[in-house]
Amino acid sequence: MVIDLWYEYFRHTFATNALKQGLDLKSVQMLLGDNDPEMVLRIYANMTKIEILEAHQKFTALYENELKALRG
């Protein structure tokens, strides 16, 4: 049981880091031996809390700029 958890942890870490470093999805899928690239994204491509915050900040800034432009 413990070995299975470590295996999944390292698999998850590898996939997440590979995608974050720019390795293309198809390559990560093939390296993991998965059949479906969507599964790789769904399971392994997690965002960190910092990335979620950064994405939220970018969206908020974009939204505020769009509102300013509409208001003239």
N, CA, C and O atoms as a Maestro MAE file, in Angstrom:
{
 s_m_m2io_version
 :::
 2.0.0
}

f_m_ct {
 s_m_title
 :::
 protein
 m_atom[288] {
  # First column is atom index #
  i_m_mmod_type
  r_m_x_coord
  r_m_y_coord
  r_m_z_coord
  i_m_residue_number
  s_m_chain_name
  s_m_pdb_residue_name
  s_m_pdb_atom_name
  i_m_atomic_number
  :::
  1 25 0.822 -1.204 0.000 1 A "MET " " N  " 7
  2 3 0.000 0.000 0.000 1 A "MET " " CA " 6
  3 2 0.861 1.260 0.000 1 A "MET " " C  " 6
  4 15 0.624 2.173 -0.791 1 A "MET " " O  " 8
  5 25 1.848 1.315 0.874 2 A "VAL " " N  " 7
  6 3 2.713 2.486 0.955 2 A "VAL " " CA " 6
  7 2 3.488 2.668 -0.343 2 A "VAL " " C  " 6
  8 15 3.655 3.791 -0.818 2 A "VAL " " O  " 8
  9 25 3.961 1.568 -0.915 3 A "ILE " " N  " 7
  10 3 4.704 1.644 -2.171 3 A "ILE " " CA " 6
  11 2 3.821 2.207 -3.279 3 A "ILE " " C  " 6
  12 15 4.277 3.022 -4.081 3 A "ILE " " O  " 8
  13 25 2.563 1.778 -3.328 4 A "ASP " " N  " 7
  14 3 1.637 2.297 -4.330 4 A "ASP " " CA " 6
  15 2 1.447 3.802 -4.187 4 A "ASP " " C  " 6
  16 15 1.397 4.523 -5.183 4 A "ASP " " O  " 8
  17 25 1.343 4.272 -2.949 5 A "LEU " " N  " 7
  18 3 1.170 5.708 -2.714 5 A "LEU " " CA " 6
  19 2 2.387 6.491 -3.168 5 A "LEU " " C  " 6
  20 15 2.252 7.548 -3.783 5 A "LEU " " O  " 8
  21 25 3.593 5.975 -2.866 6 A "TRP " " N  " 7
  22 3 4.809 6.663 -3.294 6 A "TRP " " CA " 6
  23 2 4.916 6.688 -4.813 6 A "TRP " " C  " 6
  24 15 5.319 7.694 -5.396 6 A "TRP " " O  " 8
  25 25 4.556 5.584 -5.448 7 A "TYR " " N  " 7
  26 3 4.586 5.510 -6.902 7 A "TYR " " CA " 6
  27 2 3.680 6.582 -7.501 7 A "TYR " " C  " 6
  28 15 4.084 7.314 -8.404 7 A "TYR " " O  " 8
  29 25 2.461 6.666 -6.995 8 A "GLU " " N  " 7
  30 3 1.515 7.656 -7.509 8 A "GLU " " CA " 6
  31 2 1.980 9.079 -7.207 8 A "GLU " " C  " 6
  32 15 1.793 9.979 -8.026 8 A "GLU " " O  " 8
  33 25 2.583 9.289 -6.035 9 A "TYR " " N  " 7
  34 3 3.090 10.616 -5.678 9 A "TYR " " CA " 6
  35 2 4.172 11.049 -6.670 9 A "TYR " " C  " 6
  36 15 4.130 12.168 -7.182 9 A "TYR " " O  " 8
  37 25 5.128 10.179 -6.940 10 A "PHE " " N  " 7
  38 3 6.214 10.533 -7.860 10 A "PHE " " CA " 6
  39 2 5.712 10.678 -9.293 10 A "PHE " " C  " 6
  40 15 6.195 11.534 -10.035 10 A "PHE " " O  " 8
  41 25 4.768 9.867 -9.678 11 A "ARG " " N  " 7
  42 3 4.163 9.960 -11.011 11 A "ARG " " CA " 6
  43 2 3.460 11.302 -11.156 11 A "ARG " " C  " 6
  44 15 3.609 11.994 -12.164 11 A "ARG " " O  " 8
  45 25 2.698 11.654 -10.140 12 A "HIS " " N  " 7
  46 3 1.974 12.920 -10.136 12 A "HIS " " CA " 6
  47 2 2.949 14.107 -10.174 12 A "HIS " " C  " 6
  48 15 2.755 15.055 -10.936 12 A "HIS " " O  " 8
  49 25 3.985 14.041 -9.351 13 A "THR " " N  " 7
  50 3 4.989 15.113 -9.299 13 A "THR " " CA " 6
  51 2 5.703 15.247 -10.643 13 A "THR " " C  " 6
  52 15 5.890 16.357 -11.141 13 A "THR " " O  " 8
  53 25 6.098 14.122 -11.225 14 A "PHE " " N  " 7
  54 3 6.765 14.162 -12.524 14 A "PHE " " CA " 6
  55 2 5.877 14.823 -13.572 14 A "PHE " " C  " 6
  56 15 6.309 15.737 -14.275 14 A "PHE " " O  " 8
  57 25 4.637 14.356 -13.672 15 A "ALA " " N  " 7
  58 3 3.737 14.859 -14.703 15 A "ALA " " CA " 6
  59 2 3.466 16.346 -14.516 15 A "ALA " " C  " 6
  60 15 3.512 17.112 -15.479 15 A "ALA " " O  " 8
  61 25 3.190 16.753 -13.304 16 A "THR " " N  " 7
  62 3 2.905 18.163 -13.026 16 A "THR " " CA " 6
  63 2 4.106 19.033 -13.365 16 A "THR " " C  " 6
  64 15 3.963 20.058 -14.033 16 A "THR " " O  " 8
  65 25 5.285 18.634 -12.912 17 A "ASN " " N  " 7
  66 3 6.486 19.424 -13.181 17 A "ASN " " CA " 6
  67 2 6.853 19.428 -14.661 17 A "ASN " " C  " 6
  68 15 7.284 20.456 -15.185 17 A "ASN " " O  " 8
  69 25 6.691 18.310 -15.336 18 A "ALA " " N  " 7
  70 3 6.998 18.248 -16.765 18 A "ALA " " CA " 6
  71 2 6.111 19.210 -17.542 18 A "ALA " " C  " 6
  72 15 6.589 19.930 -18.419 18 A "ALA " " O  " 8
  73 25 4.823 19.224 -17.225 19 A "LEU " " N  " 7
  74 3 3.900 20.134 -17.911 19 A "LEU " " CA " 6
  75 2 4.223 21.591 -17.584 19 A "LEU " " C  " 6
  76 15 4.166 22.448 -18.466 19 A "LEU " " O  " 8
  77 25 4.559 21.877 -16.332 20 A "LYS " " N  " 7
  78 3 4.892 23.251 -15.936 20 A "LYS " " CA " 6
  79 2 6.165 23.743 -16.612 20 A "LYS " " C  " 6
  80 15 6.314 24.936 -16.874 20 A "LYS " " O  " 8
  81 25 7.081 22.820 -16.895 21 A "GLN " " N  " 7
  82 3 8.346 23.191 -17.536 21 A "GLN " " CA " 6
  83 2 8.216 23.283 -19.047 21 A "GLN " " C  " 6
  84 15 9.184 23.590 -19.743 21 A "GLN " " O  " 8
  85 25 7.014 23.014 -19.553 22 A "GLY " " N  " 7
  86 3 6.781 23.204 -20.972 22 A "GLY " " CA " 6
  87 2 6.837 21.954 -21.830 22 A "GLY " " C  " 6
  88 15 6.734 22.042 -23.054 22 A "GLY " " O  " 8
  89 25 6.996 20.793 -21.215 23 A "LEU " " N  " 7
  90 3 6.968 19.561 -22.002 23 A "LEU " " CA " 6
  91 2 5.557 19.400 -22.546 23 A "LEU " " C  " 6
  92 15 4.579 19.576 -21.818 23 A "LEU " " O  " 8
  93 25 5.454 19.067 -23.815 24 A "ASP " " N  " 7
  94 3 4.131 19.003 -24.420 24 A "ASP " " CA " 6
  95 2 3.323 17.834 -23.862 24 A "ASP " " C  " 6
  96 15 3.869 16.828 -23.409 24 A "ASP " " O  " 8
  97 25 2.029 18.003 -23.912 25 A "LEU " " N  " 7
  98 3 1.090 17.041 -23.333 25 A "LEU " " CA " 6
  99 2 1.254 15.642 -23.912 25 A "LEU " " C  " 6
  100 15 1.220 14.657 -23.174 25 A "LEU " " O  " 8
  101 25 1.427 15.548 -25.205 26 A "LYS " " N  " 7
  102 3 1.563 14.237 -25.855 26 A "LYS " " CA " 6
  103 2 2.796 13.494 -25.338 26 A "LYS " " C  " 6
  104 15 2.745 12.283 -25.119 26 A "LYS " " O  " 8
  105 25 3.900 14.214 -25.144 27 A "SER " " N  " 7
  106 3 5.114 13.580 -24.627 27 A "SER " " CA " 6
  107 2 4.915 13.085 -23.199 27 A "SER " " C  " 6
  108 15 5.332 11.978 -22.858 27 A "SER " " O  " 8
  109 25 4.282 13.900 -22.368 28 A "VAL " " N  " 7
  110 3 4.021 13.490 -20.986 28 A "VAL " " CA " 6
  111 2 3.102 12.273 -20.975 28 A "VAL " " C  " 6
  112 15 3.323 11.327 -20.219 28 A "VAL " " O  " 8
  113 25 2.085 12.302 -21.807 29 A "GLN " " N  " 7
  114 3 1.156 11.172 -21.905 29 A "GLN " " CA " 6
  115 2 1.911 9.899 -22.260 29 A "GLN " " C  " 6
  116 15 1.696 8.850 -21.651 29 A "GLN " " O  " 8
  117 25 2.790 9.994 -23.243 30 A "MET " " N  " 7
  118 3 3.536 8.813 -23.689 30 A "MET " " CA " 6
  119 2 4.503 8.333 -22.612 30 A "MET " " C  " 6
  120 15 4.638 7.128 -22.395 30 A "MET " " O  " 8
  121 25 5.175 9.257 -21.939 31 A "LEU " " N  " 7
  122 3 6.106 8.872 -20.881 31 A "LEU " " CA " 6
  123 2 5.394 8.186 -19.713 31 A "LEU " " C  " 6
  124 15 5.942 7.280 -19.084 31 A "LEU " " O  " 8
  125 25 4.174 8.628 -19.437 32 A "LEU " " N  " 7
  126 3 3.399 8.017 -18.355 32 A "LEU " " CA " 6
  127 2 2.738 6.710 -18.782 32 A "LEU " " C  " 6
  128 15 2.341 5.900 -17.944 32 A "LEU " " O  " 8
  129 25 2.624 6.514 -20.101 33 A "GLY " " N  " 7
  130 3 1.972 5.316 -20.602 33 A "GLY " " CA " 6
  131 2 0.457 5.393 -20.543 33 A "GLY " " C  " 6
  132 15 -0.223 4.366 -20.548 33 A "GLY " " O  " 8
  133 25 -0.070 6.602 -20.487 34 A "ASP " " N  " 7
  134 3 -1.523 6.785 -20.463 34 A "ASP " " CA " 6
  135 2 -2.059 6.804 -21.889 34 A "ASP " " C  " 6
  136 15 -1.363 7.209 -22.820 34 A "ASP " " O  " 8
  137 25 -3.288 6.367 -22.048 35 A "ASN " " N  " 7
  138 3 -3.919 6.322 -23.372 35 A "ASN " " CA " 6
  139 2 -4.579 7.635 -23.756 35 A "ASN " " C  " 6
  140 15 -4.704 7.938 -24.943 35 A "ASN " " O  " 8
  141 25 -4.999 8.409 -22.784 36 A "ASP " " N  " 7
  142 3 -5.818 9.580 -23.042 36 A "ASP " " CA " 6
  143 2 -5.139 10.856 -22.533 36 A "ASP " " C  " 6
  144 15 -4.927 10.994 -21.329 36 A "ASP " " O  " 8
  145 25 -4.793 11.792 -23.429 37 A "PRO " " N  " 7
  146 3 -4.156 13.026 -22.972 37 A "PRO " " CA " 6
  147 2 -5.066 13.851 -22.049 37 A "PRO " " C  " 6
  148 15 -4.577 14.575 -21.181 37 A "PRO " " O  " 8
  149 25 -6.373 13.741 -22.235 38 A "GLU " " N  " 7
  150 3 -7.296 14.462 -21.357 38 A "GLU " " CA " 6
  151 2 -7.189 13.958 -19.920 38 A "GLU " " C  " 6
  152 15 -7.334 14.727 -18.970 38 A "GLU " " O  " 8
  153 25 -6.937 12.669 -19.773 39 A "MET " " N  " 7
  154 3 -6.773 12.111 -18.436 39 A "MET " " CA " 6
  155 2 -5.522 12.689 -17.770 39 A "MET " " C  " 6
  156 15 -5.524 12.978 -16.573 39 A "MET " " O  " 8
  157 25 -4.476 12.850 -18.542 40 A "VAL " " N  " 7
  158 3 -3.241 13.443 -18.004 40 A "VAL " " CA " 6
  159 2 -3.534 14.845 -17.482 40 A "VAL " " C  " 6
  160 15 -3.115 15.202 -16.381 40 A "VAL " " O  " 8
  161 25 -4.246 15.630 -18.262 41 A "LEU " " N  " 7
  162 3 -4.582 16.983 -17.822 41 A "LEU " " CA " 6
  163 2 -5.485 16.967 -16.595 41 A "LEU " " C  " 6
  164 15 -5.278 17.732 -15.653 41 A "LEU " " O  " 8
  165 25 -6.464 16.111 -16.610 42 A "ARG " " N  " 7
  166 3 -7.438 16.065 -15.530 42 A "ARG " " CA " 6
  167 2 -6.806 15.627 -14.206 42 A "ARG " " C  " 6
  168 15 -7.135 16.166 -13.150 42 A "ARG " " O  " 8
  169 25 -5.923 14.674 -14.266 43 A "ILE " " N  " 7
  170 3 -5.370 14.103 -13.039 43 A "ILE " " CA " 6
  171 2 -4.074 14.770 -12.603 43 A "ILE " " C  " 6
  172 15 -3.876 15.014 -11.412 43 A "ILE " " O  " 8
  173 25 -3.190 15.069 -13.545 44 A "TYR " " N  " 7
  174 3 -1.839 15.468 -13.168 44 A "TYR " " CA " 6
  175 2 -1.519 16.943 -13.316 44 A "TYR " " C  " 6
  176 15 -0.551 17.417 -12.721 44 A "TYR " " O  " 8
  177 25 -2.280 17.665 -14.070 45 A "ALA " " N  " 7
  178 3 -1.934 19.068 -14.317 45 A "ALA " " CA " 6
  179 2 -2.593 19.974 -13.282 45 A "ALA " " C  " 6
  180 15 -3.481 20.761 -13.610 45 A "ALA " " O  " 8
  181 25 -2.163 19.859 -12.064 46 A "ASN " " N  " 7
  182 3 -2.716 20.674 -10.993 46 A "ASN " " CA " 6
  183 2 -2.041 22.036 -10.924 46 A "ASN " " C  " 6
  184 15 -0.851 22.175 -11.204 46 A "ASN " " O  " 8
  185 25 -2.801 23.002 -10.557 47 A "MET " " N  " 7
  186 3 -2.247 24.332 -10.355 47 A "MET " " CA " 6
  187 2 -1.896 24.484 -8.874 47 A "MET " " C  " 6
  188 15 -2.615 24.013 -7.994 47 A "MET " " O  " 8
  189 25 -0.784 25.148 -8.631 48 A "THR " " N  " 7
  190 3 -0.437 25.442 -7.250 48 A "THR " " CA " 6
  191 2 -1.289 26.609 -6.771 48 A "THR " " C  " 6
  192 15 -1.909 27.303 -7.578 48 A "THR " " O  " 8
  193 25 -1.319 26.823 -5.481 49 A "LYS " " N  " 7
  194 3 -2.092 27.938 -4.930 49 A "LYS " " CA " 6
  195 2 -1.580 29.268 -5.476 49 A "LYS " " C  " 6
  196 15 -2.368 30.177 -5.739 49 A "LYS " " O  " 8
  197 25 -0.277 29.383 -5.646 50 A "ILE " " N  " 7
  198 3 0.303 30.620 -6.186 50 A "ILE " " CA " 6
  199 2 -0.149 30.831 -7.621 50 A "ILE " " C  " 6
  200 15 -0.485 31.953 -7.999 50 A "ILE " " O  " 8
  201 25 -0.164 29.779 -8.425 51 A "GLU " " N  " 7
  202 3 -0.609 29.890 -9.813 51 A "GLU " " CA " 6
  203 2 -2.078 30.277 -9.895 51 A "GLU " " C  " 6
  204 15 -2.471 31.055 -10.764 51 A "GLU " " O  " 8
  205 25 -2.884 29.739 -9.001 52 A "ILE " " N  " 7
  206 3 -4.303 30.102 -8.976 52 A "ILE " " CA " 6
  207 2 -4.456 31.574 -8.631 52 A "ILE " " C  " 6
  208 15 -5.249 32.278 -9.257 52 A "ILE " " O  " 8
  209 25 -3.709 32.045 -7.646 53 A "LEU " " N  " 7
  210 3 -3.759 33.456 -7.259 53 A "LEU " " CA " 6
  211 2 -3.301 34.350 -8.405 53 A "LEU " " C  " 6
  212 15 -3.927 35.373 -8.683 53 A "LEU " " O  " 8
  213 25 -2.215 33.973 -9.071 54 A "GLU " " N  " 7
  214 3 -1.717 34.760 -10.205 54 A "GLU " " CA " 6
  215 2 -2.741 34.804 -11.337 54 A "GLU " " C  " 6
  216 15 -2.949 35.854 -11.944 54 A "GLU " " O  " 8
  217 25 -3.374 33.681 -11.621 55 A "ALA " " N  " 7
  218 3 -4.389 33.649 -12.663 55 A "ALA " " CA " 6
  219 2 -5.568 34.535 -12.283 55 A "ALA " " C  " 6
  220 15 -6.112 35.243 -13.131 55 A "ALA " " O  " 8
  221 25 -5.959 34.501 -11.041 56 A "HIS " " N  " 7
  222 3 -7.060 35.342 -10.566 56 A "HIS " " CA " 6
  223 2 -6.704 36.817 -10.701 56 A "HIS " " C  " 6
  224 15 -7.530 37.621 -11.134 56 A "HIS " " O  " 8
  225 25 -5.486 37.170 -10.336 57 A "GLN " " N  " 7
  226 3 -5.051 38.562 -10.444 57 A "GLN " " CA " 6
  227 2 -5.037 39.024 -11.897 57 A "GLN " " C  " 6
  228 15 -5.451 40.146 -12.189 57 A "GLN " " O  " 8
  229 25 -4.572 38.184 -12.803 58 A "LYS " " N  " 7
  230 3 -4.550 38.538 -14.220 58 A "LYS " " CA " 6
  231 2 -5.967 38.720 -14.754 58 A "LYS " " C  " 6
  232 15 -6.240 39.662 -15.499 58 A "LYS " " O  " 8
  233 25 -6.863 37.818 -14.371 59 A "PHE " " N  " 7
  234 3 -8.246 37.918 -14.816 59 A "PHE " " CA " 6
  235 2 -8.895 39.186 -14.271 59 A "PHE " " C  " 6
  236 15 -9.603 39.890 -14.991 59 A "PHE " " O  " 8
  237 25 -8.649 39.469 -13.000 60 A "THR " " N  " 7
  238 3 -9.224 40.661 -12.381 60 A "THR " " CA " 6
  239 2 -8.731 41.916 -13.083 60 A "THR " " C  " 6
  240 15 -9.522 42.817 -13.362 60 A "THR " " O  " 8
  241 25 -7.442 41.990 -13.371 61 A "ALA " " N  " 7
  242 3 -6.881 43.155 -14.061 61 A "ALA " " CA " 6
  243 2 -7.488 43.291 -15.458 61 A "ALA " " C  " 6
  244 15 -7.832 44.397 -15.875 61 A "ALA " " O  " 8
  245 25 -7.621 42.194 -16.172 62 A "LEU " " N  " 7
  246 3 -8.222 42.215 -17.508 62 A "LEU " " CA " 6
  247 2 -9.670 42.693 -17.433 62 A "LEU " " C  " 6
  248 15 -10.097 43.527 -18.231 62 A "LEU " " O  " 8
  249 25 -10.406 42.169 -16.488 63 A "TYR " " N  " 7
  250 3 -11.808 42.546 -16.309 63 A "TYR " " CA " 6
  251 2 -11.933 44.035 -15.980 63 A "TYR " " C  " 6
  252 15 -12.786 44.729 -16.534 63 A "TYR " " O  " 8
  253 25 -11.089 44.516 -15.084 64 A "GLU " " N  " 7
  254 3 -11.131 45.932 -14.711 64 A "GLU " " CA " 6
  255 2 -10.781 46.823 -15.895 64 A "GLU " " C  " 6
  256 15 -11.394 47.874 -16.076 64 A "GLU " " O  " 8
  257 25 -9.811 46.422 -16.698 65 A "ASN " " N  " 7
  258 3 -9.446 47.192 -17.891 65 A "ASN " " CA " 6
  259 2 -10.578 47.225 -18.901 65 A "ASN " " C  " 6
  260 15 -10.830 48.258 -19.521 65 A "ASN " " O  " 8
  261 25 -11.259 46.106 -19.069 66 A "GLU " " N  " 7
  262 3 -12.391 46.055 -19.987 66 A "GLU " " CA " 6
  263 2 -13.525 46.962 -19.504 66 A "GLU " " C  " 6
  264 15 -14.162 47.647 -20.305 66 A "GLU " " O  " 8
  265 25 -13.774 46.965 -18.201 67 A "LEU " " N  " 7
  266 3 -14.816 47.849 -17.664 67 A "LEU " " CA " 6
  267 2 -14.465 49.311 -17.870 67 A "LEU " " C  " 6
  268 15 -15.330 50.111 -18.224 67 A "LEU " " O  " 8
  269 25 -13.209 49.669 -17.654 68 A "LYS " " N  " 7
  270 3 -12.764 51.046 -17.860 68 A "LYS " " CA " 6
  271 2 -12.950 51.459 -19.317 68 A "LYS " " C  " 6
  272 15 -13.386 52.573 -19.604 68 A "LYS " " O  " 8
  273 25 -12.618 50.557 -20.227 69 A "ALA " " N  " 7
  274 3 -12.752 50.862 -21.659 69 A "ALA " " CA " 6
  275 2 -14.222 51.050 -22.039 69 A "ALA " " C  " 6
  276 15 -14.553 51.923 -22.842 69 A "ALA " " O  " 8
  277 25 -15.089 50.240 -21.469 70 A "LEU " " N  " 7
  278 3 -16.510 50.357 -21.781 70 A "LEU " " CA " 6
  279 2 -17.112 51.665 -21.231 70 A "LEU " " C  " 6
  280 15 -17.998 52.273 -21.832 70 A "LEU " " O  " 8
  281 25 -16.596 52.057 -20.080 71 A "ARG " " N  " 7
  282 3 -17.109 53.292 -19.464 71 A "ARG " " CA " 6
  283 2 -16.556 54.545 -20.140 71 A "ARG " " C  " 6
  284 15 -17.102 55.639 -19.998 71 A "ARG " " O  " 8
  285 25 -15.490 54.365 -20.858 72 A "GLY " " N  " 7
  286 3 -14.912 55.449 -21.642 72 A "GLY " " CA " 6
  287 2 -14.111 56.383 -20.863 72 A "GLY " " C  " 6
  288 15 -13.570 57.342 -21.415 72 A "GLY " " O  " 8
  :::
 }
 m_bond[287] {
  # First column is bond index #
  i_m_from
  i_m_to
  i_m_order
  :::
  1 1 2 1
  2 2 3 1
  3 3 4 2
  4 3 5 1
  5 5 6 1
  6 6 7 1
  7 7 8 2
  8 7 9 1
  9 9 10 1
  10 10 11 1
  11 11 12 2
  12 11 13 1
  13 13 14 1
  14 14 15 1
  15 15 16 2
  16 15 17 1
  17 17 18 1
  18 18 19 1
  19 19 20 2
  20 19 21 1
  21 21 22 1
  22 22 23 1
  23 23 24 2
  24 23 25 1
  25 25 26 1
  26 26 27 1
  27 27 28 2
  28 27 29 1
  29 29 30 1
  30 30 31 1
  31 31 32 2
  32 31 33 1
  33 33 34 1
  34 34 35 1
  35 35 36 2
  36 35 37 1
  37 37 38 1
  38 38 39 1
  39 39 40 2
  40 39 41 1
  41 41 42 1
  42 42 43 1
  43 43 44 2
  44 43 45 1
  45 45 46 1
  46 46 47 1
  47 47 48 2
  48 47 49 1
  49 49 50 1
  50 50 51 1
  51 51 52 2
  52 51 53 1
  53 53 54 1
  54 54 55 1
  55 55 56 2
  56 55 57 1
  57 57 58 1
  58 58 59 1
  59 59 60 2
  60 59 61 1
  61 61 62 1
  62 62 63 1
  63 63 64 2
  64 63 65 1
  65 65 66 1
  66 66 67 1
  67 67 68 2
  68 67 69 1
  69 69 70 1
  70 70 71 1
  71 71 72 2
  72 71 73 1
  73 73 74 1
  74 74 75 1
  75 75 76 2
  76 75 77 1
  77 77 78 1
  78 78 79 1
  79 79 80 2
  80 79 81 1
  81 81 82 1
  82 82 83 1
  83 83 84 2
  84 83 85 1
  85 85 86 1
  86 86 87 1
  87 87 88 2
  88 87 89 1
  89 89 90 1
  90 90 91 1
  91 91 92 2
  92 91 93 1
  93 93 94 1
  94 94 95 1
  95 95 96 2
  96 95 97 1
  97 97 98 1
  98 98 99 1
  99 99 100 2
  100 99 101 1
  101 101 102 1
  102 102 103 1
  103 103 104 2
  104 103 105 1
  105 105 106 1
  106 106 107 1
  107 107 108 2
  108 107 109 1
  109 109 110 1
  110 110 111 1
  111 111 112 2
  112 111 113 1
  113 113 114 1
  114 114 115 1
  115 115 116 2
  116 115 117 1
  117 117 118 1
  118 118 119 1
  119 119 120 2
  120 119 121 1
  121 121 122 1
  122 122 123 1
  123 123 124 2
  124 123 125 1
  125 125 126 1
  126 126 127 1
  127 127 128 2
  128 127 129 1
  129 129 130 1
  130 130 131 1
  131 131 132 2
  132 131 133 1
  133 133 134 1
  134 134 135 1
  135 135 136 2
  136 135 137 1
  137 137 138 1
  138 138 139 1
  139 139 140 2
  140 139 141 1
  141 141 142 1
  142 142 143 1
  143 143 144 2
  144 143 145 1
  145 145 146 1
  146 146 147 1
  147 147 148 2
  148 147 149 1
  149 149 150 1
  150 150 151 1
  151 151 152 2
  152 151 153 1
  153 153 154 1
  154 154 155 1
  155 155 156 2
  156 155 157 1
  157 157 158 1
  158 158 159 1
  159 159 160 2
  160 159 161 1
  161 161 162 1
  162 162 163 1
  163 163 164 2
  164 163 165 1
  165 165 166 1
  166 166 167 1
  167 167 168 2
  168 167 169 1
  169 169 170 1
  170 170 171 1
  171 171 172 2
  172 171 173 1
  173 173 174 1
  174 174 175 1
  175 175 176 2
  176 175 177 1
  177 177 178 1
  178 178 179 1
  179 179 180 2
  180 179 181 1
  181 181 182 1
  182 182 183 1
  183 183 184 2
  184 183 185 1
  185 185 186 1
  186 186 187 1
  187 187 188 2
  188 187 189 1
  189 189 190 1
  190 190 191 1
  191 191 192 2
  192 191 193 1
  193 193 194 1
  194 194 195 1
  195 195 196 2
  196 195 197 1
  197 197 198 1
  198 198 199 1
  199 199 200 2
  200 199 201 1
  201 201 202 1
  202 202 203 1
  203 203 204 2
  204 203 205 1
  205 205 206 1
  206 206 207 1
  207 207 208 2
  208 207 209 1
  209 209 210 1
  210 210 211 1
  211 211 212 2
  212 211 213 1
  213 213 214 1
  214 214 215 1
  215 215 216 2
  216 215 217 1
  217 217 218 1
  218 218 219 1
  219 219 220 2
  220 219 221 1
  221 221 222 1
  222 222 223 1
  223 223 224 2
  224 223 225 1
  225 225 226 1
  226 226 227 1
  227 227 228 2
  228 227 229 1
  229 229 230 1
  230 230 231 1
  231 231 232 2
  232 231 233 1
  233 233 234 1
  234 234 235 1
  235 235 236 2
  236 235 237 1
  237 237 238 1
  238 238 239 1
  239 239 240 2
  240 239 241 1
  241 241 242 1
  242 242 243 1
  243 243 244 2
  244 243 245 1
  245 245 246 1
  246 246 247 1
  247 247 248 2
  248 247 249 1
  249 249 250 1
  250 250 251 1
  251 251 252 2
  252 251 253 1
  253 253 254 1
  254 254 255 1
  255 255 256 2
  256 255 257 1
  257 257 258 1
  258 258 259 1
  259 259 260 2
  260 259 261 1
  261 261 262 1
  262 262 263 1
  263 263 264 2
  264 263 265 1
  265 265 266 1
  266 266 267 1
  267 267 268 2
  268 267 269 1
  269 269 270 1
  270 270 271 1
  271 271 272 2
  272 271 273 1
  273 273 274 1
  274 274 275 1
  275 275 276 2
  276 275 277 1
  277 277 278 1
  278 278 279 1
  279 279 280 2
  280 279 281 1
  281 281 282 1
  282 282 283 1
  283 283 284 2
  284 283 285 1
  285 285 286 1
  286 286 287 1
  287 287 288 2
  :::
 }
}
